[in-house]
Amino acid sequence: MGAGDGRFALGGRYASYEGLEIDKGRRPLAELPSNAAIHYKCAFVHDDNGYAACIGNPPYVRHHDLNKTWRDLIAKRLGDETGQQLNRKCNLYVYFLFLALLKSRSDGLVSALVPYEWVSRPSASSLRAFIDANKWHVDTYRFTEPVFDGVLTTASISVIDKRKRDGQWCYFQLAANGDLAECGQVTGASGKILPYDDRGRLWAMRGMSPGTQKVFTLTEGQRVHAGLKHEDVLPCVTSLREVPPDLSHLTHTAFRKRFIDAGKRCWLIKSHSDTISERLQAYLDHVPKKQRNTTTCTLRDLWYRFSLADVPGLLISTGFTSFGPKVLVNSVGAHAVGSVCGVHSDSNIGFSRVREYLTRIDFEKRVVPHAKQLKKVEIRQLNAVLNSFSQWEVRDA
């Protein structure tokens, strides 16, 4: 699956090898053995099955970039054959893993180089359910170092063995020197992975995506250069990377020091409003078309009219390197943008107490490594943590 230049055909012993490659421009590195062939077509229209092994490096394509008609057609077909309902937000490699499980025989083997996240993300839950229903054995080897230049997502070699009907999932860490270490949990640490949950009276919300930060968020210098006044913008936070971990409250003083004076993107233009100033309209009129040629902008009647989210009580950086994410009480009333998410409440909750609770949790032991040293907590995982806040507050009292 995704035979590329045919390198998988050049090693090992087999009776026959069939490679599938959609890119006709990819040609074998060397002359293929006489019992090997590469077919230049889509793997999903290849009729043969009953293979002893299905292997490959399937393409990593986000669900946003899949053709909707093709996606729905293939998802329905795979769903009908497996009895599972595919999440339309899963990435393309999940479809390939489903396909490999269907193409391989009852005692076959599936081995693929895929992002490690498939073992835990909700979007791949139907794939895991299909494997569990058949009690197949899974070994997943997570690379501790990057294997693709410029790709942050943690890669893995995942092996699904249909011969072993023990229903076990085993996790390993594979170092650059080849050293292998078995892990007890999918997180690679001692803690069980955080569950995913819906919102409760406290909930997390993704940072706003107004279109492109290059247009919709400005530094103080850019605001002044554009001739915009403070009435034309709202305070926002796009990253907490440079914020010290011991900072607890984003006050006006801290906002000025850490964001305004530091030259960070800290102003969100007020183009969401029904009426905007002549100054802001002039700024928008001079935005080059290529800068606003994003999917988000092109789908709007007015490319710059975004929906403004509520101001969160807490600001959280979903990415972190050790222990847990940075958490700030949002005293300045800044909007969360991009990778910074917000925590909201439908009742009068003291956000300082919520922050105290969150900063006591060792998230590092309970999330799947995302890339290199970077860990990432998902929004619904934060919801699960926030839903247990009330119980902690009672016990702590």
N, C-alpha and C positions, 0 to 999 in steps of 0.2 A: 504494500500500500504506500504510494508515493515513492516509487522505485528510484527516482532521480537519475543519477549517473550509473546505476547498476552495481554499486559496490557491494550490496548484500549478496549478489549472485557470485561473487568472486571468492567467497570463503565457505567453509563447511562442506558437508557431504549430503547429497540429496539425489533422489531419483529424478525429480524434475523441479524446475523453478519457473514461476510466472510472475513477472513484475508488472505493476500497473502504474503508469505515469501519464498525467494529463497534459504536461508541457512537452510538446513535440520538439522543442528546441533543446531539451536535455538529452544528451547522447551518452552511451556507456564510456567509462574511463578506458576500458580495454575490451578486447574481443571476448564476447560471452562464451561460456562453455556450450557444447552442442546440445545439452539438455536444459538450457536456460533460454528464456525469451522475455522480451519486454513488450507489452501492449500499450500503445499510446492512446489511452481513452480514460474516461471517468471511471473510477473504481465502482461507483454505484450503479453502473449499467453493465458491469461484467457479470455474465450469467453463471459461470462455473462456481462450484462450491465443493465441500467435502475435503478441504485441505488439511494436511497433518499439522501445519503451522501457518499462522498469519503473522507477519512481522512488518515493521516499517517505522518510518518517521513521518506521521501524518501532518498535514499543514495546520498551523496554529492560526486560525482566523476567527476573530471575534464575531459574536452573533449579529452585531450592528452591521457588519460588512457582508453578510450572506444575502443572496438574492431571496427575497421573501417567498416568492412562488416556489422556487427550488427547495428552500428550507422546509416549507410546509408539506410539500409533496414527499420529500424523503423522510421527514419526521413521522408522517402518517404511515408510510410504508414500514418503517422500522418498528413503529408502535404496534401495528397490526401483527407483525411477525413475532414480536417479543412479549406482547401483552402489557407493555409499559407505555405510559404517556410521557413523551419527551418534553422537557422544558425548552421552550423556544428561545430561551436566553442562554442555552449552553453553547459553547464554542465548537467549531467544526471537528476538532479531534475526538469529541465525544461521539459524534456520528460514526467516525471511522472505527472506534472501539466497538460500538454496537455491530457494525458491519463485519468486523473481524470475528466476533463471537458467532455470528450467523454463518459465515463462510467456512469456519473451521469445523472439523468433524467432532463427534461426541467425545472422543478421547484426545482432542487436539490441543494445541498450545497457541496462545496469543501473546506476543511480546511487542511492545511499542515504546518509542521514545516520546513521551508526552509530558506536559506540565504536571507537577506533583499535586497541584490543587484538586485534581479530579477525585482524590480519595476523601475529600471533605466538603467540597462546595455543594450547596443545595442544587445548583443547576445540573449537577451530574448525579443526583440522588436516584433517578430512575435507572441509570446504568448500574449503580451499586446494588440496587434492589434486584435487578435481573440476575446479577452474579450471585447474590445471596440466595435467591430463590432456587438456584441450581446447585448451591453448595460448592461452587468451584473455589479452588485455592488461589490466593493472590499473594504475590511477593512484589513489593515495590521498593526500588533502590533509588533513594533521593541523592542527587549530586550535591555535595557541600560547597562546591565551587562552580562558577559559571562555565557552561560548556559551549555557549554560543555568544559570539561577540555582539555587544550592544543589546542583548536580550536580558531583561531583568528577571523574568519569571523563572522560578526554580524548576529545573528539569528533572525527570526521573526515567528510569527504565522500569516499566510495569509489566509483570509476567502473570498471565491468568492461565492456570493449569487445570484443564477440564478432567484430567485423569484422577486428580486427588479430590474426592468429594468430602472434604472435611470442613468446608465453610470458613476456613481460617484466613485472616489477613495478617501478613507479616511485613514489618517495616524495617528498612535498613538505611544506613547512611553510607555513602560511597565517597571516599576522599580522593583527591587528585592523584595520590600515589597508589591508589588501588586498595587501600585499607578499607575493610568492611566492618561495620558495627551494627548489631541488631538493636532496634529500639522497641520498647514495650508499648509505646503509644504512637498514634499517627502524628502527634506533635513533635516527636523526636525527643521529648522530655518526659518527666515523671507524671505530669498532669494530664487529665483527660481533656479532650478538645471542648472548648466552650460550645454549648448548644446554640441553635438558632431559634429565635422567638419573635412573635409579633409585638407591637408596641403596647404598653400599658399606660398607667397614669404618668410615668416618666418614659420618654422615648428619644431615640437618636434619629437624626435626619441627615442625609448626605449634604455636603456643601453645595451651594448653588452652582449651576453651570449656565451662566447667562449667554454663552456663545463662544467667546474666546477671551481669555484674560488680557491679551495684548490690547484689546479694544475697550473692554468693559471695566477693567481695573487699572488704576493709575498710581504711580508714585507721587509724592508731593511735588517733585520737580516737574513731572509730566502734567500735573494738574495746573500748575502755575503757567507753564509754557503754553498750554492749550487755552489759557485765558478763562478757566473755569473758577467760579467762586465756591465757597463751602456749601452754598445753597444748591449747587448742582451735583453734589456727591454725598455718599453715605460712607461711614467708616466700615471697613471690611478687613478680614484676615484671610490670606490665601495660603499661608504656611506658618508653622510654629517651629521650624527647624532651628532658627537662631535664638529662640526664647530659652533662657536658662530653666532647667527642670525644677528649680526651687521657687520659681515665680508662681504664685497661686491666684492672683487677681489681675486681670487686665484693666487697670485703672486708666484715667486720662493721662496721668504722668507716665505710666508704663507704655501706653500706646504711642505717645509722642516719642519716647526714647527708643523703643524697640522697633517701631514701624515707620513713623513719619520722618524722624531725623535720620534713621538708618537707611532711608531710600527704598523701602519695601513697597510693594503694591498694597496700598492700604485704603484706597478710595474707590468705591463702586459708583459709577455714573448713574444718575437717576433717570435713565431713559425708559424706565418702566412706567413712568407717570403719564397720565393723559395729556398734561400740559408741561412742556419743557421750555427752558429759557432759550432766548436767541443765541446765547453763548454756547449752550450745549448742542443746539441744533447745528450751529456752524461747525462744531467739532465733529459731529456725526456725518455731516455732509462731506467732510474732507477725509473720511476714513477710506483708504484704498479698497477697491472691490475685492482684491485677492485676500485681504485681511479679514473680511467678513463673509467669505465664501465657505462657511461651515454648514454642516447639515442642520444644526440648531437654528442658525440665522435664516437659512434659505427656506425653511418650513414655515416661517412666520409671515403674516400679512405685512407687518413692518419689521424689518430684519433686526431692529434694535429693541423692540418692545418685549422685554422678558417679564416673567412673573416673579414678583418679589416675595421671598420667604420671610417668615417671622424671625425676629431676633432671638437667638437661643440664649438660654441661661448659662450654659457652659460651652466652651470651645474645646474640641478634642482633635488632636492629630491622629488619624487612623493608622499611620505608619510609625514604627518605632524600632529601635535597635536592641534595647535591653529593658527588662522588667515590664514596663508598660508605657502607654502613650502619655504625652503631656496633656494636662487638663487645666484650663483656666476658667475662673469665674468671670463671666463677661460683664464686668462693671461699666465698660465704656459703651455697650450696646452695639457692638460690631456685628456685621453679617458674616456668616461662614460661607466661604467660597472654595471650590475645588476639593482638595484632599482634606481640608479641615471640615469636620462635621460639627453639628450642634446638638445639644441636649435640651429638650423642651419639656414642659409640664402643663397639665390642665388644672393644677391646683397650686396652692401657696406652699411650695416646698423650698426649704433653705438650700440653695445650690452649693453653699460652702460645705454643708454636710455631705452632699452627693459627691463633691470632689474628694473629700476626705475618704469616703468609701471606695471610690474608683482607684485612688492612688495607693491603696493598701493591697490591691489585687496584683498578683504576679501573672500578668497576661502572657509573658514570654513562654511560660510552661504550658499554656493552654491554647495556643494558636499554631497553625501550620506555618512553617517558614515560607516567606513570600519570595525573597530574592536576596542572595548574598547574606549579609547580616540583617537585612530588613525583615521585620515582622509586620503583620497587618491584621487588624481586628475588623471584622465585617460589621456592617450596621446592625444586622439582626442578632449577631453575637453580643453587641453592646446592649441591645434590647433585653436579651436574656439576663445580662448582668444587672441592668437597671431594674428589671422586674423583681430582683431579689433584694433590692435596697431596703424596702420596708422591714423585711425580716431581720436584716442586719441592724437597722436602727433600733428595733425593739430589743435585740440581744445586747447591743452596745450600751443602751440606756441602763 
